[in-house]
Amino acid sequence: MIEQVIRLGLLVLCWTVVVVRISALRSPRQRPVWFTLLTLGLGVTMLQSGLSRALNRLTGIPLSSLVSGLLAVSLVTALLAFAVRVWQGTDTGPAPWQRLRMGYALATAVVMSVSFAFTVMHDVPARDRFLPPVGTFNALTVYWLTYLSYMFVVNVWATVLFWRELPRVRSWLVRTAVLLLALATTVIVVYSGTRVAAVFSTTPELIRLGLLLSSTYFVLVALGCSVAAIEPLAQGAVSWWHCTKLYPLWRNLCHAVPHVALQKPRGWFLDVLAVRNGQLRLHRRLIEIRDGLLVLRDWVTPADLERIDAAVTGAGLNGDGAESARTACWLQVAIHAKQVGNPRIATEPLDLARHGGSDADSELRWLRAVAKEWRSPIVLRCAEAINAERPPVPVLGS
């Protein structure tokens, strides 16, 4: 009963992700994950007793055993391809060892198919689960040794790559997926050992242990590949959220300095509806905000900065909170000064854009903090006071 529930859950999970993430076929990095889930879904489908019996009755031979074996070979081949992509990191070039991997998989499939055909044509006897009789060496033994040696070699290879790259993965979602898959390939290596022992032994405990290990393997692979497959969707959703939070700051800077924006800012509602290409939009938004800061610092005077520092200190702010409020305030002062026609300051611009992150993540955290302070009461009061005390710009001809 529990085994049937697990299989049903795996079927629903695998086929749902396969359908939802069919766009992953366009991504060289995501494609192996999609194929792994596809082959796992087909493999679990073949494990349904009704389908296996129907296929065997229809063909008159135990064809379901060969189909399940070839699907397992396809599954671990796709899983190794993903492990290689993880090992490859940000390199978008062709995956290494591709001819070796594909050649080994094809040779294994051919030997399995030929030995299966020989077994069927010569009525070679088989035990339960299509295992060869103990103490014999025939085509069925060749079938199993070929299959299990491939499973062992490929999964050891994938295991080494997954565990090696796990500490280097930055995204917590990808790290979770890699951890689950590293555990899965480790489990299937142990399973291969139990199956080799089962080929030469009649001990029933080996079969039961193999079933437990294979079920654990299927669950770990399904979960790991599902997490890896939805990671781009999750990253896109997070990027969209950051874009909406940066929108007020970004829009005001782009209106004040239009040339920094690749595209004119749209209204808030249309911007919220833009859910595609979230990571690209966020990357572009960070660059445009940073460019706006570099331009607008030319309208901030040392006297303005002294007033801002005094207001921030008087409000009891300190640390990063004080710096983000200070930046938000001088930006508002600079935008107002530029909009009313004040000239750039004649001296060297103040070094106001040095704050921020050393990488994309820290830069995002910094600009999110500035955006948070953008409409805070302290910033608004300080900017209004400085703008009100600026001398009016003389009108030509008056």
C-alpha positions in Angstrom: 0.0 0.0 0.0 2.7 2.5 0.9 4.7 1.6 -2.2 1.6 2.3 -4.3 1.1 5.7 -2.6 4.8 6.6 -3.2 4.5 5.7 -6.9 1.3 7.7 -7.3 2.9 10.7 -5.6 6.0 10.4 -7.9 3.8 10.1 -11.0 1.9 13.3 -10.1 5.1 15.2 -9.2 7.1 14.1 -12.2 4.5 14.7 -14.8 3.4 18.0 -13.3 6.9 19.4 -13.4 7.5 18.0 -16.9 4.5 19.7 -18.3 4.9 23.0 -16.4 8.6 23.3 -17.2 8.6 22.1 -20.8 10.3 25.5 -21.6 13.4 24.0 -19.9 14.2 22.3 -23.2 15.5 25.6 -24.5 18.1 25.8 -21.7 21.3 23.7 -22.0 21.6 23.7 -18.2 17.9 22.8 -17.5 17.5 20.3 -20.3 19.1 17.3 -18.4 16.9 17.9 -15.4 13.8 17.9 -17.6 14.8 14.7 -19.3 15.6 13.1 -16.0 12.1 13.8 -14.7 10.6 12.6 -18.0 12.4 9.3 -17.9 11.6 9.0 -14.2 8.0 9.6 -14.9 8.0 7.0 -17.7 9.9 4.6 -15.5 7.5 4.9 -12.6 4.6 4.5 -15.1 6.1 1.3 -16.2 6.3 0.1 -12.6 2.5 0.1 -12.4 1.6 -3.6 -12.3 -1.4 -3.3 -14.6 0.6 -1.6 -17.4 3.6 -4.1 -17.1 1.3 -7.1 -17.3 -0.6 -5.6 -20.3 2.6 -4.9 -22.2 3.9 -8.4 -21.5 0.6 -10.1 -22.5 0.5 -8.0 -25.7 4.0 -8.9 -26.8 4.2 -12.4 -25.3 7.6 -11.7 -23.8 8.7 -9.9 -20.6 9.3 -6.7 -22.5 8.5 -4.5 -19.6 11.8 -5.6 -18.0 13.8 -4.4 -20.9 11.8 -1.1 -21.2 12.3 -0.4 -17.5 16.0 -1.2 -17.7 16.5 1.1 -20.7 14.6 3.9 -19.0 16.8 3.5 -16.0 19.9 3.8 -18.2 18.4 7.0 -19.8 17.6 8.4 -16.3 21.1 8.0 -14.9 22.6 9.3 -18.2 20.5 12.5 -17.9 21.3 12.8 -14.2 25.1 12.6 -15.0 24.6 15.2 -17.7 23.1 17.5 -15.0 26.0 16.7 -12.6 28.4 17.7 -15.4 26.6 21.0 -15.9 26.7 21.7 -12.2 30.5 20.9 -12.2 30.8 23.2 -15.3 29.5 26.2 -13.3 28.9 29.4 -15.3 30.7 28.0 -18.3 28.1 27.9 -21.1 30.2 26.0 -23.6 29.7 22.5 -24.7 29.5 19.9 -21.9 32.8 17.9 -21.5 33.0 14.2 -22.0 29.8 14.2 -24.1 30.9 11.7 -26.7 32.2 9.4 -24.0 29.0 9.5 -22.0 26.7 9.1 -25.0 28.9 6.3 -26.5 28.9 4.4 -23.2 25.2 4.7 -22.8 24.5 3.6 -26.3 26.8 0.6 -26.0 25.1 -0.4 -22.8 21.7 -0.1 -24.4 22.8 -2.2 -27.4 24.3 -5.0 -25.2 21.2 -5.1 -23.0 18.9 -5.3 -26.0 20.9 -8.0 -27.7 21.3 -10.1 -24.6 17.5 -9.6 -23.8 16.6 -10.8 -27.4 18.9 -13.8 -27.0 17.3 -14.6 -23.7 13.8 -14.5 -25.1 14.6 -16.4 -28.4 16.4 -19.2 -26.5 13.9 -19.4 -23.7 16.6 -18.8 -21.1 15.0 -19.4 -17.6 14.6 -16.5 -15.3 13.7 -16.0 -11.6 11.4 -13.4 -10.1 12.1 -9.9 -11.3 13.8 -11.2 -14.4 16.9 -12.4 -12.5 19.0 -15.3 -13.8 19.1 -18.6 -12.0 21.8 -18.8 -9.4 24.9 -20.7 -10.5 24.4 -20.1 -14.2 26.1 -17.7 -16.6 24.1 -17.0 -19.7 22.7 -14.1 -21.8 20.5 -13.0 -18.9 23.5 -12.8 -16.7 25.3 -10.7 -19.3 22.2 -8.4 -19.4 22.3 -7.8 -15.7 26.0 -7.4 -15.4 26.0 -4.9 -18.3 23.1 -2.9 -16.7 24.5 -2.9 -13.2 28.1 -2.0 -14.2 26.7 1.0 -16.1 24.6 2.0 -13.2 27.5 1.7 -10.8 30.1 3.6 -13.0 27.8 6.4 -14.0 26.3 6.9 -10.5 29.7 6.9 -8.9 30.8 9.6 -11.4 27.7 11.7 -10.7 28.1 11.2 -7.0 31.6 12.5 -7.0 30.6 15.6 -9.1 27.6 16.4 -6.9 29.4 16.1 -3.6 32.4 18.0 -4.9 30.3 21.0 -6.2 27.9 21.2 -3.3 29.9 23.6 -1.2 30.5 25.9 -4.2 26.8 26.3 -5.2 25.6 29.8 -4.2 21.8 29.6 -4.7 20.2 27.8 -1.8 17.6 26.3 -4.1 20.2 24.8 -6.4 22.2 23.7 -3.3 19.1 21.8 -2.0 18.7 20.1 -5.4 22.3 19.1 -5.6 22.2 17.8 -2.0 19.2 15.6 -2.7 20.7 14.3 -6.0 24.0 13.6 -4.3 22.2 11.5 -1.7 20.2 9.8 -4.5 23.3 8.8 -6.5 24.9 7.6 -3.3 21.9 5.4 -2.5 21.8 4.0 -6.0 25.4 3.0 -5.8 24.6 0.9 -2.8 21.5 -0.4 -4.6 23.8 -1.6 -7.5 25.8 -3.6 -5.0 22.7 -5.3 -3.6 21.5 -6.1 -7.1 24.9 -7.7 -8.1 24.6 -9.8 -4.9 21.0 -10.7 -5.8 22.2 -12.0 -9.3 24.3 -14.6 -7.6 22.2 -15.3 -4.5 18.6 -16.4 -3.6 18.5 -14.5 -0.3 15.1 -12.6 -0.2 16.5 -9.9 2.1 18.6 -8.6 -0.8 15.5 -8.1 -3.0 13.7 -6.3 -0.2 16.7 -4.1 0.6 17.0 -3.3 -3.2 13.3 -2.3 -3.3 13.8 0.0 -0.3 16.9 1.6 -1.8 15.3 2.0 -5.2 12.2 3.7 -3.7 14.4 6.0 -1.7 16.3 6.8 -4.9 13.2 7.6 -6.9 11.9 9.9 -4.2 15.2 11.8 -3.9 15.6 12.2 -7.6 12.1 13.4 -8.1 12.4 15.9 -5.3 15.9 17.1 -6.3 15.1 17.5 -10.0 11.8 19.2 -9.3 13.6 21.7 -7.1 16.2 22.2 -9.8 13.5 22.6 -12.5 11.5 25.2 -10.6 14.6 27.2 -9.5 14.4 29.5 -12.6 10.8 30.2 -11.8 11.6 30.9 -8.2 14.5 33.2 -9.2 12.2 35.0 -11.6 9.6 35.6 -8.9 12.2 36.9 -6.5 13.7 39.2 -9.1 10.2 40.5 -9.9 9.6 41.2 -6.2 12.9 43.2 -6.0 12.0 45.1 -9.2 8.6 46.2 -7.7 10.4 47.3 -4.5 13.0 49.4 -6.5 10.4 50.8 -8.8 9.7 54.2 -7.0 13.5 55.0 -6.7 14.2 53.8 -10.2 11.3 55.7 -11.8 12.3 59.0 -10.1 15.9 58.7 -11.2 14.9 57.8 -14.8 12.6 60.8 -15.0 15.3 63.1 -13.6 18.1 61.6 -15.8 16.3 60.0 -18.8 19.4 59.0 -20.7 20.3 56.4 -18.1 17.2 54.3 -18.9 17.3 51.9 -21.8 13.5 52.1 -21.9 11.2 54.8 -20.6 9.6 53.8 -17.3 6.0 52.5 -17.5 3.3 53.1 -15.0 3.4 51.1 -11.8 0.5 48.8 -12.8 2.1 47.9 -16.1 5.5 47.4 -14.4 3.9 45.0 -11.9 2.4 43.0 -14.8 5.8 42.5 -16.4 6.6 39.1 -15.0 8.9 37.8 -17.8 12.7 38.1 -17.9 12.7 39.1 -14.2 16.4 38.6 -13.7 17.4 40.6 -16.8 15.0 43.4 -15.7 16.5 43.5 -12.2 20.0 43.5 -13.5 19.2 46.4 -15.8 17.4 48.3 -13.1 20.4 48.1 -10.7 22.7 49.4 -13.4 20.3 52.3 -14.3 19.9 53.3 -10.6 23.7 53.3 -10.1 24.2 55.4 -13.3 21.6 57.8 -12.0 23.5 58.2 -8.7 26.7 59.0 -10.6 25.0 61.7 -12.6 23.0 63.3 -9.9 25.8 63.8 -7.4 26.8 66.8 -9.6 23.9 68.8 -8.1 24.8 68.2 -4.4 26.9 70.8 -2.6 29.0 70.3 0.6 26.5 72.6 2.4 23.6 70.3 1.4 25.5 67.3 2.7 26.2 69.0 6.0 22.5 69.6 6.5 21.7 66.0 5.6 24.3 64.6 8.0 22.9 66.8 10.8 19.3 65.7 10.1 20.2 62.0 10.0 22.3 62.2 13.2 19.5 64.1 14.9 17.1 61.4 14.0 19.2 58.9 15.9 20.1 56.8 12.8 23.4 55.1 12.6 25.3 52.5 10.6 23.8 51.3 7.3 20.4 52.8 8.1 22.0 56.2 8.4 23.9 55.8 5.2 20.9 54.7 3.2 18.8 57.6 4.6 21.6 60.0 3.7 21.8 58.7 0.2 18.0 58.8 -0.3 18.0 62.4 0.9 20.8 63.8 -1.2 19.2 62.1 -4.2 15.9 63.9 -3.6 17.8 67.2 -3.2 19.8 66.6 -6.4 16.6 65.7 -8.4 14.9 68.8 -7.2 17.9 71.0 -8.0 18.2 69.6 -11.5 14.5 69.9 -12.2 14.3 73.6 -11.1 17.3 74.4 -13.3 20.1 74.8 -10.9 23.5 74.4 -12.6 26.0 71.6 -11.8 28.4 72.4 -9.0 31.5 74.0 -10.3 33.9 72.0 -8.1 34.8 68.3 -8.3 31.7 66.2 -7.5 31.4 64.8 -4.0 32.2 61.1 -3.7 28.7 60.1 -2.9 28.3 57.0 -5.0 31.1 54.9 -3.4 28.6 53.2 -1.1 27.1 50.0 -2.3 28.0 46.3 -2.8 31.1 44.6 -4.2 28.8 42.2 -6.0 25.3 42.0 -7.4 23.8 40.6 -4.2 25.3 43.2 -1.9 24.5 46.0 -4.4 20.9 44.8 -4.4 20.7 44.9 -0.6 22.1 48.4 -0.6 19.8 49.8 -3.2 16.8 48.1 -1.5 17.8 49.9 1.7 17.9 53.2 -0.1 14.6 52.5 -1.8 13.1 51.8 1.6 14.1 55.2 2.9 13.0 57.0 -0.2 9.7 58.1 1.2 10.5 58.0 4.9 9.4 61.0 7.0 13.0 61.9 7.9 14.2 62.0 4.3 11.1 63.9 3.1 11.4 66.6 5.9 15.1 67.0 5.4 14.9 67.3 1.6 11.9 69.7 1.7 13.8 71.9 4.2 17.0 72.1 2.0 15.0 72.6 -1.2 13.0 75.5 0.4 16.1 77.3 1.4 17.8 77.1 -2.0 18.0 80.5 -3.7 15.7 80.7 -6.7 17.2 80.3 -10.1 17.3 83.7 -11.9 15.1 83.8 -15.0 16.9 85.1 -18.2 15.7 88.5 -19.3 14.2 89.5 -15.9 
